[in-house]
Amino acid sequence: MRARPVSPSLLVEELADLIADRPRDAWVRVAVDGAPAAGPGRVADDLVEPLRLRGREVLRVPVAGFLRPASLRLEFGRTDPDLFYDEWLDVGGLTREVLGPLEPGRTGRVLPSLWDSERDRATRADYVTLKPGGVVLLDGALLLGRGLPFDLTVHLAMSPAALTRRTPPGERWTLPAYERYERETGPVRAADVVVRVEDPRHPALVIR
């Protein structure tokens, strides 16, 4: 594998072209996967307007709105990396409320968020109906290898050294979870598109 350096703006344009080229009579469920230090939310946000300019309806769904309640996430403490890996994400809720309704022949009626993890209560968000051809952009960490039905996956890859350097000290307890992710899931192999982001200001598209 080799990497082709691109500017952040060119990266967004190339990803937007790739997504917009998908069939226009079907929904497109896109995952932007990466540790917070890699900036998946920023990449997903930056894709919204270019996709709209290409004629696609877009809905942003931060996966942070589908974390499980604190009683389940923090059952064995606030800094358990295995629990962070296995139990924090409400996979069932995300599938039921966002990804499942965008299967062929379904309603397109999705819920942008389910749980407010800071207040530890339901968000009470309103449902949104996407017309076929609409794009849902999800961003979050540790998304691959869970059987989630995405149509396109983008993984923002960092070396262990870069991830450690760019992760705030208070969040470094999560690093063993990312080591496990690399070992068990292999996101560089699993993703449709891989972007090296040792420095998010200087990304590089991996060519396979």
C-alpha positions, 0 to 999 in steps of 0.5 A: 500500500502507498499513500497519496498526500492531499490537502484537506479540501481536496480530500473532502472533494474526492470523498464527496465525488465518491459518495455522490457517484452512488446510485441516486435511487438508494440511500447512502449510509456513510461511516467516517470512522476514527479516534477523536484525535483523527477528527472524524466529526470534522471530516463528516461536517466538511462533507455536508455542503459539497454533497448538497452542491452535488444534489444530495440531501444530507443528514449528519448523525454523530454516533455520540448520540447513540451511546448507551446509558451511563448505568451500562457504559460505566458499570465497571468504572469510567476508565475501562477500555474493554467496556469502552470497546464492547459496550459504549455504543448502542449498536442495536439502537443505531441499527434500528433508528438510523441504518435499518430504515435506510435499507432498500424498500424501507421508510427512510424515517430515521432518528438523528440521536437517541441518548444524551450521554452528558445529561444521561437521558433521551434526547427526544429528537424528532424523526427525519424522513430522507428521500431515496438518494439521501446521504447519512453521514455518521462519525465516530470511533470503533465503528467497523467490525460490528456488523453495522450495515454501512454502504461506504466506510472511511477510516481515518488511520493514525499510528500508535505514536501519533494517536498517543501524542494527539490524545489528551491525557485524560482520555489516554485510558482509551488507547488500549481499546484502539490497540485492540481494534487494530488487532481484532478488526484491522480497520485499514483492511476493513474500510472501503477508503483509508486516510492517513492522518498522522497530522489531520492538517496533512492527510494522505489517501491510501492506495491499495 
